[in-house]
Amino acid sequence: MSSLLIGPDERARCAWVGDDAEYRRYHDEEWGTPLHGNRALFEKMALEGFQAGLSWITILRKRPRFREVFAGFDPDTVAEFDETDVERLMGDAGIIRNRAKIEATIGNARIVRTMADGELDELMWSFAPPAAGIRPASFADVPAVTPESTALSKELRRRGFRFVGATTMYALMQSAGMVDDHIEGCWRAARLQ
């Protein structure tokens, strides 16, 4: 399988996009773009946690509903969620109804609420590796986990965060632009260089 795919607009993209218009938009506008801010990174952490064991397109399609029922992923608001909210979320077919992931998101919000403004951002970005200088030539060159994602996961777990395993944190690092894994030849790779 080729690592690149030519889209209907004649642009070469990372082939994981497939022919889905929403995936194409996500790839072109979000994936690999540096993301900052406690709220934005808390949302990314929560959604990557919900994604564990599922495809990202499933989460992407449900993201508007996730944002609605999780109060825009405002950590202060989510930190106030209680058992009634857990039951409300468990009954919402518009999201992933996994009690452990819902409770982890609420618990993680409670930790973020104790952090200073920008502290989560600073913490996460402190684990971003230096730019590699060598772009992956194929999917085979893209790791699922790195020493940096392992270290970030370990530090977050030490602080009490849940659903922040090393593979999940590497996916977050990719999507939040802490690493740039656009395949050589992808139009975004050329734009980001």
C-alpha positions, -999 to +999 in steps of 0.1 A: +000+000+000+013+034-009+019+059+019+005+087-002-029+092-018-038+117-045-071+135-035-099+148-057-081+182-056-049+165-071-030+170-038-008+142-024-018+134+012-008+108+038-028+078+027-045+072+061-069+100+050-085+076+025-114+091+006-133+106+036-139+143+032-138+149+070-106+130+074-091+151+045-102+183+062-087+171+095-054+162+078-052+194+059-062+218+087-054+202+120-032+172+121+004+182+128-005+219+134+010+231+167-018+233+193-015+252+225-035+261+256-047+241+286-083+237+273-073+227+238-047+202+250-072+188+277-097+183+249-070+165+228-060+143+257-097+134+264-105+126+228-073+106+223-082+087+254-117+080+241-101+069+208-080+041+224-091+009+207-111+027+180-104+045+148-098+082+149-125+089+123-151+075+148-140+102+173-137+129+147-173+123+136-185+123+172-163+153+182-191+179+179-213+160+203-184+153+227-178+191+228-214+197+235-218+173+263-184+180+279-190+217+281-165+226+254-139+206+273-136+235+298-116+218+325-132+238+353-167+229+342-159+192+335-142+190+369-175+197+386-193+168+368-207+142+393-223+108+391-254+123+376-233+136+347-216+102+343-250+086+340-261+113+315-230+107+294-234+069+296-269+074+280-257+096+252-254+076+219-236+106+203-204+098+222-184+067+232-202+054+262-173+039+281-176+045+319-139+042+326-131+068+298-158+092+310-147+090+346-110+094+335-119+125+316-137+140+346-108+130+369-082+145+344-102+177+344-099+179+381-061+176+378-060+203+351-081+226+373-054+225+399-027+236+374-018+272+366-029+287+334-006+273+307+009+247+329-005+217+311+006+233+278+041+238+291+043+203+306+032+186+274+053+206+251+084+201+273+083+165+260+082+174+223+113+161+207+136+183+186+126+184+149+140+153+133+150+169+101+142+137+083+106+132+072+091+097+072+093+082+038+065+057+045+041+046+072+067+020+082+089+049+093+063+063+117+065+049+152+036+041+174+055+051+205+087+070+212+109+076+243+094+111+245+058+098+245+067+072+270+082+098+293+052+121+289+029+092+297+049+084+328+049+119+340+011+124+334+004+091+352+026+101+381+004+132+384-027+110+384-039+113+348-056+083+333-059+070+297-026+086+288-006+056+277+026+060+256+008+051+223-021+075+231+004+102+240+023+097+207-010+101+188-016+133+208+019+145+199+013+139+162-022+155+162-011+185+183+020+192+161+046+183+187+060+160+161+054+162+123+048+128+108+034+139+074+049+115+049+075+128+024+056+140-007+025+150+013+015+186+004+013+194+041+049+182+046+061+206+019+040+234+035+054+227+070+090+226+061 
